[in-house]
């Protein structure tokens, strides 16, 4: 029996037991996760972490009442006691007419594709290989021009094997195994004024053979840190903003948090009631794509078992869909879509980041966010930013301790250009974005 098959068997037994003990319906999620990480700091091993966890989460529907419970004790005798106690708790709760398993029709139509999310060579990654990679990344950091100004380097290597199964009493059974491999470094530099600017580079893939080289990772981290030397505030102004693809996920995440069912139902979303309306410029064109091969958030079904489908979120600036699980969809009296975001697929432009920067006469390239917040109810935001001034299409002095502020409903209509470079190490896959007329606050 395969490992995922054994998890499916545990889930099947738990659901059957719940029905026997009095639940009308039940759904069990079972997981086994193995995580290993190594931190190497300034020429010495700093930390090794290895953990294997397993557990079961159970959703119970009892006489119109709903309860969710979890346990890490999967022994048969322990599960029986756990299920019985959980059902007893459920009976004490108030009835909720909106709580139910998805309609079985929502399970149908699961894509017959290989998502390529599991590396069969996972077991071949030895402790020696992890340690060697961490050492090589530090060496690459310390080999870049200007390395004399590096203060400290912490390199890290990690990997994860996740196996899950989902069993629902009204006809759904699914399982999956997936892997991820990550490597990177955090570098601090010596600034003449005594500050220690820091930067990082972490890169991850589903398959270990596709990880970028230690040289690429280390060089990226060190160059970013050294480029921060001499950072200072620039003057306050309304300027074009070129948003680096690596940093873009923060801004995109702030926009997408207003698309969740809970936020909409509780009247805390500035996008409530705006389906079909223009939220951004025509260049805001994004699809949620759970079926992307090797994607970091790819899936054949979501957390409720609903079949995963590609779904346009913004088309030429117009809002086309929300993220609605079955519970909030029932409350809102609409059809469910899916409970949360997967991989984002952008309609890309033709230019690279360098070409987009070259088009800017006077502006700021933002390479990172430093704190801040975004209000999902109003759309107002304020973020600290760091990056570089742009003069006549060329990068100039580094800037930091600046802020951008505004409202999403205004900002995204100022989206002027989209790059050809989706960031591969995040499920948001954000390309370089160019906005016109952004308010920067500095000196």
N, C-alpha and C positions, 0 to 999 in steps of 0.2 A: 504494500500500500504506500503511495506517495505521501509526502508530508502534507500537501494541501488536501489530499483525500482524507487523511486522518482528522484534519481540522473540520472538514465537511461532516464527517461522522459525528464528531463532538457536537457540532451545531444542530445536526438532525436529531440527535438524542435529546438535546436541551429543549428544542421546540416540541418534540413529542411529549416530553415530561411536563412541560408547561401546559399543554393541552389537557393532559391527564389530570393535572392538579387544579384545573378549573379555568384556565385562560381561554377566551374565545378565539383569539389569534395571538401569534407570537412570531418574533423574528430574532435570530441569533447571529451575531457577528463574532467570529473567532479569529485570533491572530497569533502569530509567532514571529518575533522580530529579533534579529541579531545585528548588533551594532559594534563596530570596532573603530577606535580612533587613536592616533599617535600625535603628540605635540613635541616638536623639537625646537629648542630655544637657544640661540647663541652658542651652538656647538655642543649641546648636551641634551640628552633625553629628559624632557620635563614631565610628561604624563602619558600613560597608556591606559586606555579605557576599553573594556570589553563587557558586553552585557547581552544576555538573551532573555527576552521577556515573552510571556504568553498570557492570554486572557480571553475572557468571553464577556461580551456585552449583550444584554437581553432586553428587548422591547416587548412589553406585555400589554395586552388589551383585555381587560377583565370587566365584564358587566358595564360597558360604557366608560370605564375608567382606564387611565393609562399610567404606566410606570416604566422607568428605565433603570436598570441596575447592571453592575459589572462585578466580575470576580477574577482573580488570578489562580484560584484553586480549581483545577479541572478534573480532580479525581471524581469518579462516579458517585461515591457516597457524599462528597462535598457538594456536588452539583445538585443533588436532590434536595439537600437542606437549603441551598441557596435559592433554588427555584421556588420552593414552598414559602420561604420567608419573603421573597420578592412579591409573590402573589398576595400574600397577607397584607403587605404594605400597600399594594395597588388598591385593595378593597377599602382602604381608609381614605382614599383621595376623592376629590370631587369629580363628577362626571364631566367629560369633555367630548361633545358630539363631533368635533372636528378631527379627533384622533382615530386613525385607522390605517391599515396597511394600504399600499397603492393598489389601485385596480389591477388585476392580473394582466389586462391588455397593455399596461405600461411596461411590463417586463418583455413583451414581444418585440421582435425585430432587432435583436442584438446583432451588431455587425460581425460578419464572418471574416475578420482580418487578424493578422498577427501584428500586435502592437510593438513587438520587439522591445520588451521592457525587462526581460530576464536574461542575464548573462550566465550561461552554463559553466563558464570558467571561474565563477565566483570563488569556488573552493581552492583554486590554484593561487590565489593571492595570499602569500605567506607573510608572517611578521617581518621576515628579512626584507621582502620587497617593499613593504610599507615604510620601514625605517630607512631604507636606501633612498626611496623617493623623497622623503622628508629632508634628508641630508642634502640631496642634490638640489632641491629647491632653494635651501639656504645658500648653498654655494653659488647658484645662479644669481641670487639677489646681490651677493657680495662681489660679483664679477662685473657689474654694470659700471660704465663711466661715472665717476663721482661717488663711488662706493665709500670713499673715505668719510663722507658725511652721514653714513648710515650709523644710527645709534644702536638699534637692536632689531633682530629678526626672529620671528616665531613662525615656523612652518608647520603645516598640519596635513595629515592624510587620514581619510575616514572612508568607510564603506558600510553599506547596510543591505541586508537581505530581509525582505518582508514577505510573509506568506499569510494570506487571509482567506476566509470563507464566509459566505453569507447565505443563511437559510431562512426562508419565510414560510409560514404555514399555509399560505394561499397559493403556493406553486412556484416560488422562486428558489433556485439553488445556483450559486456561482462561487468560483474560487480563482485566485490568481497568485502568482509569485513574481516579485520584481526586485531589481537590484539598482543601487546607485553607488557611484564612486566619486569622491571629492578630494581635491588637493589644492593647497594654496598657501599663502603667507601673509602675515601682517608685518609691516616694516615701519619703524620710526626713524626719523632723521634728526640731524642736529642743525637747528637754525641759529644763525649768529646772534639773534636777540635772546637766546636761551630757551625758546620754545622747542617742542619736539613734535613736529607735524607727523601724523600717521596716515598711512594708506594701506590698501590690501588688494589682493587678487585671489579669488577662489573660483575654481572651475570644476564642473561636475558633468558626468555622463552616465548613461545606463550601462555601458560596456567598458570594462577597464582598458581594453586595447585602444579605445577612442579618447582616453584622457589626453589633453595637451601635454607636451613634454615639460619636464622640470625646468628646462631653460626658458620656455615661453612663460610659464607661470611665475617663476622667480623674477625674470626681467620685467614683466608687467608690474608686479607689486613694487619693486624697487624704483622703477622709473616714476611711478605715480607718487611715491613718497618723496623722492628727491625734487620732483616738480613743485611740491608744496612749499619748499624753502622760500622765505621772503614773502609769504602771503600777507595781504593786508586788505582792509576795507577799501572799496572804491566809492566814488561819489554816488549819491542817490540819483536815480534817473529812470525814465521809462525807456526801455531798450528792447531790441530783439533778444530772445533767449534761445540758444541752441542747447537742447537737453540731451546729454550723453546717453546712449542706449542702456548702459549699465544702471544709471541712476533713474531712468524713466519709470521703472516699476513702482517707485514710491508714489509718484503723482498719479499714475494709472490706477493703483490700488485705492487711492483716496476717491477717485471717480467711481470705481466699481463697487465700493462699499455701499453706495446708495442704491444699488440694484438688487439687494438681497430681500427676500420675502419678509423677514422679520422687520427690517427697517421700513419697508413699504406699509405693512399692515399696521404698524405702530405709529404711522404718520411722522416718521423721522427721516424721510428721504426727500431731498430736493428734486428727485426725478419722478416722484409720484404723479400719476396722471399724465405723463409726458410721452407715452408710447406714440410713435409716429411723428413726433415733433423733432425739429432740428435742434440738437444739443451742441453740436460742434460744426466746424467747417466741413466741406465735402471730403477733406482728406482724413477725417476720422472715420475709418472703415475697418471694423474689427469683427472677427468671427470667433466664437468659442469652439475649439476643435479638440474634443476628447479622443479622437481617433488618429492623432498624429503619431506616426511610427517613431519610437524612441523618445517621445515627449516626456518631460518630467512630471506631467500630470495626466498622462493618457490613461484611459479606462474604457472598458466595454460596458460597464454599468456603474451607476452612482451608489451612494451610501444606502439608498432605499431599494436598490435593485432595478431601478428604471433604466431601460436601455439607453446607452449614450448615443447622442446624435450631434452632428455639427449644427450650430445655431448662430445666425447673424445677431450681433448685439448692437452694433452701430453700422448703418449703411449710408455712405455719403453724408455722414453727420447726423442722420435721423436715428432715434432710439427705436430698436426693433424688438427687444426682448428683455425680460427680467430673469433673475434666478429664483425660481419658486419650487420649493419642495411640496409634497402633497398636503402637509398640514396648513401652511400659509396659503396655498392655492385654494383650499376649501374655504378658509376664512375670507379670502378676497373674492370668492365665487368666480374663479377663473381656472383655466387648465394649467396643471403643473408643467414645469419645464425640466429643471434639475436643481438640486439643492445648492450647488456652488460652482464656481469657475473652474475650468480645467486649463488647457493650453490656449493662449490667445494667438490667433493668426491675423496679422495685419496686412492690408493692401499696401504694398511697399512702393516707395518712389524709386527713382533711377540713380540717385546720387549717394555717395558715401558721406560719412561724417566730415571728412576733410573737405570734400567738395561743398558741402552745405556751409561749413565755416567760411570757406573762401567767398561765399556769396554775401556774407554779412559785412557791412562797412564798419559799423560800430555796435557792439553788443557784448554779451557774456555767454561763454560756454559753461554750463552748469554740469559738474562732474559728480556732485554728491550733495545729499541733504543732511543737515545738522539739526535734528529736532524739529519741532513745529507740530501743527495739528490741522485737521480738516473736519469741518462740521457737516455731517451727512444730512442734517435737517435743513440747513440753509445753503450749503455749497460754499460757504466762506472758508478760506484757508490762509495759513501763514506758515511758511517754512524757512528755516535757516538754510543757506546754500553756500557752497564753495565751488570754485572753478577758475576760469581764466577770462580776462578781458580779451576782446577781439577788436583789433584795429585794422582797417583796410584788408579784411579777409585773412588776417594772420593772428595766431595766438600770441598774446602779450603777457603781461605780468599776472601771477596768480592772485586770486582774491579769495577772501574768506570772511566770516562773521557778517555776512550780508543776509537780507531777508527778501523773500518775494511774498506778496499778499494779493488777494483778489477773490474772485468767485468762479467756480467751475463753469457756470453757465455763460460766463463771459470769456474765460480763458480758452476753452476749447473751440470757440468760434474764431479765435486768433491763431489757430493752428495753420501755419503757412506751408509747411513742407514735412515730408516723412522720408526718412532715409531708407537705404536698401540693406540695412544691417541689423536684423532682429537679434537681440541679445540671447545667445544660446543656452546660458546657464541659469535661466529662470523660466517658469511656466508662463510668465507674462510676455516673454519674447518681444519686448519693446524695442523698436528701432530708434535711431536718432530722430528727435522731433524738434521742429523750429516753430516758435511762437513769436508773434509780433506784438509790440506794445506792452511788455510786462513791467510792472512796477517793482524796481529794485530799491531797497532801502539800505544805505551804507553810511558814509560820513556826512 
